[in-house]
Amino acid sequence: MKLALGLQSQHLPSQGCVATIGNFDGVHLGHRAVIERLRSEGERLNLPVCVVIFEPQPREFFDPEQAPPRLMRLREKVDRLSELPVDHLLILRFNQALAQMSPEAFIKTILVDALTLRYLVIGDDFRFGRQRAGDFNRLLTAGSEHGFEVVDTASVMVEGERVSSTLIREALIQGQLERAARLLGKPYEVCGRVIHGQKRGRTIGFPTANLLLQRKNTPVHGVFAVTMRGLGEPPIPGVANVGVRPTVTGSETILLETHLLDFKGDLYGKRVEVEFHSKLREERRFKDLLALKAQIELDIIAARAFFAGVTNHPSV
């Protein structure tokens, strides 16, 4: 997959493409269905597949304080898209200039001149251009003028629910990990590189692998039964806390701390993926480290019981 940062990139498709545009937050089953459709059309037309995303996401630009928590960071999104049949990924910086671009300029500058678009799959609720004046019908008209076809994304349904990033985010916030996994097509995960922490967990017998989430908000909070990938096969079970560690520091920095069960080894600097399987409890403040240690022991018992009772998970 060729990564194009902006419209001046040398990695843009030069001979036309089939494309889609969106946030692709979570890269869920609906997104995957769109890309598979594009792959099929790309093969028919002998054209590459291009995905166009924005950074930051438009709502984060217009209302950063009220924007919903992301399902994944940009790096995670790029990694997941690179695993799919995507030939080009165009990342457009969403800034004031892009926000003020008229719908006609958006179509001409990005779709026609930069991408030489021939086939577009887009949601019928897609809005673009200054004051969100551009819509699906305007794209249909532009397609007739400039020679590209526009088709609507088909809804992907899972157990009667239309797959969407909003629905997945809702499931995660409510601690419904299995529901989120069904909509994503895999367990929700957070990727990152293990960093050095304050090593307080080690002093009470529970060393942790720490990942800095690099975000102001996250759809998951609390204590979870997880598995960690990136350390060989099979994935290693553990207990993870996502939060601000109120007993130890009470800082505002959101950290993912994972205690791996029955594992010894140096993890610092390793890039890993933490998959969330079951929420065990909310994060809370304890009166002292002794009380925290007692609760962690209970969390480990609960995690072992969870993994012992679920098929296709590592046996602990």
Helices and strands as residue ranges (DSSP letters): E 2-5, E 17-21, H 29-45, E 49-55, H 58-62, H 74-82, E 88-93, H 96-99, H 103-106, I 107-114, E 117-122, G 130-132, H 136-146, E 149-152, E 157-158, E 161-162, H 165-173, H 177-184, E 189-193, H 200-203, E 209-212, E 222-229, E 236-243, E 255-260, E 271-281, H 289-308
